[in-house]
Amino acid sequence: MSIPAPEGTLIPEIGVIETTESDNILHWDGTDLYVEQDVYHNGQLVHRRYRRRVTRQVAQALAQILAQH
């Protein structure tokens, strides 16, 4: 996996900066298309292999690309 980006997203409600790292491999579980990410709060790992769903627009674009091949 890649190293988390130094810049992240401030989550003021819990007072942390969230960064993520992903191998950017798409997974399909029969229902959802997703990437697995490790999620860090202030540099500390809080979620290992968190599933983040791919947006509908990205999934549609990928389906269109695959249909052309």
Residue pairs with C-beta under 8 A, 6 or more apart in sequence:
1 21
1 22
1 23
1 38
2 21
2 22
2 23
3 21
4 19
4 20
4 21
4 38
4 40
4 43
5 19
5 20
5 21
6 19
7 19
8 17
8 18
8 19
8 20
8 40
9 17
9 18
9 19
10 16
10 17
10 18
11 17
11 18
11 41
14 41
16 41
16 42
17 41
17 42
18 39
18 40
18 41
19 39
19 40
19 43
20 37
20 38
20 39
20 40
20 50
20 52
21 37
21 38
21 40
22 35
22 36
22 37
22 38
22 52
23 35
23 36
24 35
25 35
25 36
26 33
26 34
26 35
26 54
26 62
27 33
27 34
27 35
27 36
27 51
32 51
32 53
33 53
33 54
33 59
33 62
34 51
34 52
34 53
34 54
35 51
35 52
35 54
36 49
36 50
36 51
36 52
37 47
37 49
37 50
37 52
38 45
38 47
38 48
38 49
38 50
39 45
39 46
39 47
39 50
40 46
54 62
